């Protein structure tokens, strides 16, 4: 565990000098936690949040001035911007070094509620504004302009001065690593990851709870090292700490009877072999059909398992229609024997359910002209051969890919 560094010691007093207007609304100093250290990138921000909206015209590059007082006296350049209409943001253009700093905010204008920045609407208002500008730095201070142009005066803040001291340098994060780059989960599940930061002084730190997390898809939520799945889909979880980040790919699958279904392919019929993202030998569209749409008759869980075995053999016929070394034929026979063993062991009624299974599955598997033509090529390779059927009395659950004897 890394030691805790004391980065910033704010001087106990924050001086608010008197300005022209006494009606200063309450001022907040929020998010005042700039990262420090001579080797930290210039991504630190100073933010000052007011209760009223900021008049954009009153903001310029010299509104905020940041200076290093010790050990070297120099001005720190940066950019000034407005965030969420009422927050003044100053982003330094260079990293901090150890020393004492002073940041000053010049008076700015705040718009009273339900008012907007004044813009002349016609020529005579433009003339009045021009006349008032000859005598007033701020036209809202001109009684004539307020009376004739219906301009509500803005509230002017008092100058702000804050002194702080950088006492320690922070090592720079050179890499960020999670203990997993790919996570596969079912819906409504969760798991945890560990995130480690490596610094330029060759030390490491577990930053799992310190890092920030974002997900590219609503299917996944991530926070403080906990990955939570909401629904089927894919998401990239980006973990950020310092100025480094790392990605974790999260795949969320629908689960049926303990089986994780692959995602619905975008174009399942674009090629002969289709899409098999989980590489289990069964086309993804066929696999989803088996578990979500295929008609079942007696023991749905067993019938889906045998259908997967049969679909794998059918897919082999598309991959090798020449039936090299009889591998396709052996897979087909084994799947058929599994259906027979299932029929006999479970004492199924004579309702032609096995024939219905075979017909439905073949129609789904060979659903294009190209696939059907390729299957006929396999079937033609068996022309003229004589085959001996299996001894049904000696069949066991070993002809099945899974032990269906222990299944309900």
C-alpha positions as CSV (number, residue, x, y, z in Angstrom):
1,X,0.0,0.0,0.0
2,X,1.4,3.4,-0.9
3,X,1.9,6.0,1.8
4,X,-0.6,8.9,1.9
5,X,0.9,12.1,0.6
6,X,-0.1,15.5,1.9
7,X,-0.4,17.4,-1.4
8,X,-1.9,20.7,-0.5
9,X,-2.0,22.8,2.7
10,X,-4.5,25.7,2.3
11,X,-3.7,28.7,4.4
12,X,-6.4,28.9,7.1
13,X,-7.7,32.3,5.9
14,X,-9.3,33.0,2.5
15,X,-9.3,36.7,1.9
16,X,-12.3,38.3,0.2
17,X,-11.4,41.9,-0.5
18,X,-14.0,44.7,-0.7
19,X,-15.4,45.5,-4.2
20,X,-17.7,48.1,-5.7
21,X,-20.9,46.2,-4.9
22,X,-21.8,45.2,-1.4
23,X,-24.5,42.7,-2.6
24,X,-22.2,39.7,-3.0
25,X,-24.2,36.5,-3.0
26,X,-22.9,33.5,-1.0
27,X,-19.7,32.1,-2.5
28,X,-18.6,28.5,-2.5
29,X,-15.2,27.1,-3.2
30,X,-16.0,23.6,-4.6
31,X,-13.9,20.8,-6.0
32,X,-10.7,22.6,-4.9
33,X,-8.5,19.6,-5.2
34,X,-5.8,20.2,-7.9
35,X,-3.4,17.4,-8.5
36,X,0.1,18.4,-7.8
37,X,3.7,17.4,-8.5
38,X,6.3,18.4,-11.0
39,X,5.6,15.4,-13.2
40,X,1.8,15.5,-13.2
41,X,0.2,16.5,-16.5
42,X,-1.6,19.9,-16.5
43,X,-5.1,18.5,-16.0
44,X,-5.8,20.1,-12.6
45,X,-8.7,22.6,-12.3
46,X,-9.6,25.3,-9.8
47,X,-13.4,25.8,-9.6
48,X,-15.4,28.6,-7.9
49,X,-19.1,28.0,-7.8
50,X,-21.6,30.9,-7.2
51,X,-25.3,30.9,-6.4
52,X,-26.1,33.1,-9.4
53,X,-25.3,32.7,-13.1
54,X,-22.1,34.2,-14.3
55,X,-22.3,37.1,-16.9
56,X,-20.1,35.7,-19.7
57,X,-19.1,39.1,-20.9
58,X,-17.3,39.8,-17.6
59,X,-15.0,36.8,-18.0
60,X,-11.6,37.1,-19.8
61,X,-8.1,35.6,-19.7
62,X,-7.0,37.9,-16.9
63,X,-10.0,37.1,-14.6
64,X,-8.0,34.4,-12.8
65,X,-4.3,34.9,-12.0
66,X,-2.2,32.1,-10.6
67,X,1.4,32.8,-9.4
68,X,4.1,30.7,-7.7
69,X,5.6,32.8,-4.9
70,X,8.3,30.4,-3.6
71,X,10.9,29.2,-4.3
72,X,10.5,30.9,-7.7
73,X,8.3,33.8,-8.5
74,X,6.5,33.2,-11.8
75,X,3.0,33.4,-13.3
76,X,1.3,30.1,-14.2
77,X,-0.7,30.5,-17.4
78,X,-4.0,28.8,-18.0
79,X,-7.5,29.0,-19.5
80,X,-10.6,30.5,-18.0
81,X,-14.0,29.1,-18.8
82,X,-17.6,28.8,-17.4
83,X,-19.1,25.5,-16.5
84,X,-22.8,24.9,-15.8
85,X,-23.4,28.7,-16.1
86,X,-22.4,29.4,-12.4
87,X,-19.0,27.8,-12.0
88,X,-15.8,29.6,-12.9
89,X,-13.1,27.1,-14.0
90,X,-9.4,27.8,-14.3
91,X,-7.2,25.1,-15.9
92,X,-3.4,25.6,-15.4
93,X,-1.3,25.1,-18.5
94,X,1.6,23.5,-16.7
95,X,2.2,21.1,-13.8
96,X,2.9,22.2,-10.3
97,X,6.2,22.2,-8.5
98,X,6.8,22.3,-4.7
99,X,6.3,25.8,-3.3
100,X,3.8,28.4,-2.3
101,X,1.1,29.6,-4.7
102,X,-1.5,32.4,-4.8
103,X,-4.6,32.4,-7.0
104,X,-6.6,35.6,-7.4
105,X,-10.0,36.0,-9.0
106,X,-10.9,39.5,-10.1
107,X,-14.5,40.8,-9.6
108,X,-16.9,39.3,-11.9
109,X,-20.6,39.9,-12.6
110,X,-23.4,37.6,-11.6
111,X,-26.8,37.8,-13.3
112,X,-29.8,38.2,-11.0
113,X,-32.4,35.5,-11.3
114,X,-34.6,35.4,-14.4
115,X,-32.3,37.9,-16.2
116,X,-30.0,37.4,-19.1
117,X,-27.0,39.3,-20.5
118,X,-28.3,42.6,-21.9
119,X,-28.1,43.1,-25.7
120,X,-29.5,46.3,-27.4
121,X,-32.5,45.5,-29.5
122,X,-32.7,48.7,-31.7
123,X,-30.7,51.8,-32.7
124,X,-31.8,54.0,-29.8
125,X,-30.9,51.4,-27.2
126,X,-27.5,51.1,-28.9
127,X,-27.1,54.9,-28.7
128,X,-27.9,54.9,-25.0
129,X,-25.5,52.0,-24.3
130,X,-22.7,53.9,-26.2
131,X,-23.4,57.1,-24.2
132,X,-23.3,55.2,-20.9
133,X,-20.1,53.5,-21.8
134,X,-18.4,56.9,-22.1
135,X,-18.9,57.4,-18.4
136,X,-19.3,53.9,-16.9
137,X,-17.2,50.8,-17.1
138,X,-20.3,48.8,-16.6
139,X,-23.5,49.9,-18.4
140,X,-25.6,48.3,-15.7
141,X,-24.2,51.0,-13.3
142,X,-25.7,53.7,-15.5
143,X,-29.2,54.8,-14.2
144,X,-30.2,56.1,-17.7
145,X,-29.4,52.7,-19.3
146,X,-31.3,50.8,-16.5
147,X,-34.3,53.1,-16.8
148,X,-34.7,53.4,-20.6
149,X,-33.4,50.0,-21.6
150,X,-34.9,48.0,-18.8
151,X,-31.6,46.6,-17.8
152,X,-31.4,45.0,-14.4
153,X,-28.1,45.6,-12.7
154,X,-25.8,42.6,-12.2
155,X,-24.3,41.7,-8.9
156,X,-20.5,42.3,-8.8
157,X,-18.5,39.9,-6.7
158,X,-15.6,40.8,-4.4
159,X,-12.1,39.9,-5.4
160,X,-11.0,36.5,-4.2
161,X,-7.5,35.5,-3.1
162,X,-6.5,32.0,-2.0
163,X,-3.0,30.9,-0.9
164,X,-1.9,27.3,-0.8
165,X,1.3,25.4,-0.5
166,X,2.5,22.3,-2.4
167,X,4.5,20.3,0.1
168,X,5.1,17.0,-1.6
169,X,5.5,15.8,-5.2
170,X,3.2,13.1,-6.5
171,X,4.8,10.3,-8.5
172,X,3.3,10.0,-12.0
173,X,1.1,7.0,-13.0
174,X,2.8,5.3,-15.9
175,X,0.4,2.4,-16.4
176,X,-2.9,1.1,-15.2
177,X,-3.9,-2.6,-15.3
178,X,-7.0,-4.6,-14.4
179,X,-6.7,-8.3,-13.4
180,X,-9.2,-9.1,-16.3
181,X,-9.5,-7.8,-19.8
182,X,-12.5,-10.0,-20.8
183,X,-15.4,-10.9,-18.5
184,X,-18.3,-13.1,-19.5
185,X,-21.4,-13.2,-17.2
186,X,-25.0,-14.0,-17.3
187,X,-27.7,-11.4,-16.9
188,X,-28.3,-9.9,-13.4
189,X,-25.0,-11.1,-12.1
190,X,-21.9,-9.4,-10.7
191,X,-18.2,-9.9,-10.2
192,X,-15.3,-7.9,-9.0
193,X,-12.0,-6.7,-10.6
194,X,-8.8,-5.4,-9.1
195,X,-7.1,-2.4,-10.6
196,X,-3.4,-1.7,-10.0
197,X,-1.5,1.5,-10.8
198,X,2.2,1.5,-11.5
199,X,4.2,4.7,-10.8
200,X,7.4,6.1,-12.3
201,X,9.2,5.4,-9.0
202,X,8.6,1.6,-9.7
203,X,6.0,1.3,-6.9
204,X,2.5,0.0,-7.4
205,X,-0.8,0.6,-5.7
206,X,-4.2,-1.0,-5.5
207,X,-6.4,1.8,-6.8
208,X,-9.6,-0.2,-7.3
209,X,-11.6,2.0,-5.0
210,X,-10.0,5.2,-6.1
211,X,-10.4,4.8,-9.9
212,X,-13.4,6.0,-11.9
213,X,-15.4,3.7,-14.0
214,X,-17.6,4.2,-17.1
215,X,-19.6,1.7,-19.2
216,X,-20.3,2.0,-22.9
217,X,-23.7,0.2,-22.6
218,X,-26.5,0.1,-20.2
219,X,-26.2,-3.7,-20.1
220,X,-23.3,-3.2,-17.6
221,X,-22.7,-1.0,-14.6
222,X,-19.3,-0.6,-13.0
223,X,-18.2,1.2,-9.8
224,X,-15.5,0.7,-7.2
225,X,-14.3,-2.6,-8.9
226,X,-17.8,-4.2,-9.0
227,X,-19.1,-5.2,-12.4
228,X,-22.9,-5.6,-12.5
229,X,-24.9,-6.9,-15.4
230,X,-28.4,-5.7,-16.2
231,X,-29.3,-7.4,-19.5
232,X,-27.9,-9.2,-22.5
233,X,-25.4,-7.2,-24.5
234,X,-21.8,-6.1,-24.8
235,X,-20.0,-3.3,-23.0
236,X,-16.6,-1.8,-22.7
237,X,-15.8,-0.7,-19.1
238,X,-13.2,2.0,-19.1
239,X,-11.3,2.4,-15.8
240,X,-9.4,5.7,-15.3
241,X,-7.0,6.8,-12.6
242,X,-4.8,9.8,-12.9
243,X,-4.3,10.3,-16.7
244,X,-4.2,6.6,-17.5
245,X,-7.0,4.3,-18.4
246,X,-7.6,0.6,-19.2
247,X,-10.5,-1.2,-20.8
248,X,-12.4,-4.3,-19.8
249,X,-14.6,-6.0,-22.3
250,X,-17.8,-7.4,-20.7
251,X,-20.1,-9.8,-22.5
252,X,-23.5,-10.4,-20.9
253,X,-25.3,-13.5,-22.0
254,X,-28.8,-14.8,-21.5
255,X,-28.8,-18.0,-19.5
256,X,-31.3,-20.8,-20.0
257,X,-31.1,-24.0,-17.9
258,X,-27.5,-23.1,-17.0
259,X,-26.5,-22.6,-20.7
260,X,-25.1,-19.2,-21.7
261,X,-26.6,-18.3,-25.1
262,X,-24.4,-16.4,-27.6
263,X,-25.5,-13.0,-28.8
264,X,-27.9,-12.8,-31.7
265,X,-25.7,-12.5,-34.8
266,X,-26.2,-9.5,-37.0
267,X,-26.2,-11.4,-40.3
268,X,-26.3,-15.2,-39.7
269,X,-26.8,-16.2,-43.3
270,X,-24.0,-14.0,-44.9
271,X,-21.7,-17.0,-45.2
272,X,-22.0,-20.8,-45.6
273,X,-20.8,-21.5,-42.1
274,X,-22.5,-18.6,-40.4
275,X,-21.4,-17.2,-37.0
276,X,-20.1,-19.3,-34.1
277,X,-18.9,-16.7,-31.7
278,X,-18.5,-19.1,-28.7
279,X,-16.7,-21.7,-30.9
280,X,-18.7,-24.7,-29.6
281,X,-19.4,-26.1,-33.1
282,X,-23.0,-24.9,-33.4
283,X,-24.1,-21.8,-35.3
284,X,-25.2,-19.1,-33.0
285,X,-28.6,-18.6,-34.7
286,X,-29.2,-22.3,-34.4
287,X,-28.1,-22.5,-30.8
288,X,-30.4,-19.6,-29.8
289,X,-33.3,-21.3,-31.7
290,X,-32.7,-24.6,-29.9
291,X,-33.0,-23.0,-26.5
292,X,-35.6,-20.3,-27.2
293,X,-37.9,-21.5,-30.0
294,X,-37.4,-25.2,-30.8
295,X,-40.5,-27.2,-30.0
296,X,-40.0,-29.8,-27.2
297,X,-42.1,-32.8,-26.4
298,X,-41.3,-34.8,-23.3
299,X,-38.0,-33.8,-21.5
300,X,-37.1,-30.3,-22.8
301,X,-33.7,-30.1,-21.1
302,X,-32.6,-33.5,-22.5
303,X,-34.0,-32.7,-25.9
304,X,-32.1,-29.4,-26.2
305,X,-28.8,-31.1,-25.2
306,X,-29.3,-33.8,-27.9
307,X,-30.4,-31.2,-30.4
308,X,-27.1,-29.4,-29.8
309,X,-25.2,-32.6,-30.4
310,X,-27.1,-33.2,-33.6
311,X,-26.6,-29.5,-34.8
312,X,-22.9,-29.9,-34.3
313,X,-22.9,-32.9,-36.6
314,X,-25.0,-31.1,-39.2
315,X,-22.5,-28.2,-39.1
316,X,-19.6,-30.6,-39.7
317,X,-21.4,-31.6,-42.9
318,X,-21.1,-28.0,-44.1
319,X,-17.5,-27.7,-43.1
320,X,-16.5,-31.0,-44.8
321,X,-19.1,-32.2,-47.3
322,X,-16.5,-34.7,-48.6
323,X,-16.7,-36.6,-45.3
324,X,-13.0,-37.1,-44.9
325,X,-12.1,-40.1,-42.8
326,X,-15.8,-40.6,-42.1
327,X,-15.7,-38.0,-39.3
328,X,-19.0,-36.4,-40.3
329,X,-20.7,-39.8,-40.7
330,X,-19.5,-40.9,-37.3
331,X,-20.8,-37.7,-35.7
332,X,-24.1,-38.1,-37.4
333,X,-24.5,-41.7,-36.4
334,X,-23.5,-40.9,-32.8
335,X,-26.2,-38.1,-32.6
336,X,-28.8,-40.5,-34.0
337,X,-27.9,-43.2,-31.5
338,X,-28.3,-40.7,-28.7
339,X,-31.8,-39.9,-29.9
340,X,-32.6,-43.7,-29.9
341,X,-31.1,-44.2,-26.5
342,X,-33.1,-41.3,-25.2
343,X,-36.3,-42.8,-26.7
344,X,-35.7,-46.3,-25.2
345,X,-34.3,-45.2,-21.8
346,X,-37.1,-42.7,-21.1
347,X,-39.8,-45.1,-22.7
348,X,-41.2,-42.3,-24.9
349,X,-44.7,-42.8,-26.4
350,X,-45.0,-43.6,-30.1
351,X,-45.6,-40.0,-31.3
352,X,-42.9,-39.6,-33.9
353,X,-41.2,-36.9,-31.8
354,X,-37.7,-38.0,-32.9
355,X,-38.7,-37.6,-36.6
356,X,-40.2,-34.2,-35.8
357,X,-37.0,-33.1,-34.1
358,X,-34.9,-34.2,-37.0
359,X,-37.1,-32.5,-39.6
360,X,-37.3,-29.2,-37.6
361,X,-33.5,-29.1,-36.9
362,X,-32.5,-29.9,-40.5
363,X,-34.8,-27.1,-41.7
364,X,-33.2,-24.6,-39.4
365,X,-29.6,-25.8,-40.0
366,X,-29.9,-25.9,-43.8
367,X,-32.0,-22.8,-44.3
368,X,-30.4,-21.4,-47.4
369,X,-29.9,-22.8,-50.9
370,X,-26.1,-22.8,-50.5
371,X,-26.3,-24.8,-47.2
372,X,-28.8,-27.3,-48.6
373,X,-26.7,-27.8,-51.7
374,X,-23.6,-28.4,-49.5
375,X,-25.5,-31.0,-47.4
376,X,-26.6,-32.8,-50.6
377,X,-22.9,-33.0,-51.5
378,X,-22.2,-34.7,-48.2
379,X,-25.1,-37.0,-48.7
380,X,-23.9,-37.9,-52.2
381,X,-20.5,-38.8,-50.8
382,X,-22.2,-41.8,-49.1
383,X,-23.6,-43.1,-52.4
384,X,-23.2,-46.8,-52.9
385,X,-22.1,-47.6,-49.4
386,X,-23.7,-50.1,-47.0
387,X,-24.1,-49.2,-43.4
388,X,-24.8,-51.4,-40.3
389,X,-27.1,-50.0,-37.8
390,X,-26.2,-50.0,-34.1
391,X,-27.4,-52.6,-31.7
392,X,-30.1,-50.7,-29.8
393,X,-30.0,-53.1,-26.8
394,X,-26.3,-52.2,-26.2
395,X,-26.6,-48.4,-26.4
396,X,-25.6,-46.4,-23.4
397,X,-25.5,-42.7,-22.4
398,X,-21.9,-42.7,-23.7
399,X,-23.2,-42.1,-27.2
400,X,-24.4,-38.7,-26.0
401,X,-22.1,-35.7,-25.5
402,X,-23.6,-35.4,-22.0
403,X,-24.8,-38.0,-19.5
404,X,-28.6,-37.8,-20.0
405,X,-29.2,-40.5,-17.4
406,X,-28.6,-37.9,-14.7
407,X,-30.8,-35.3,-16.3
408,X,-34.5,-34.9,-15.4
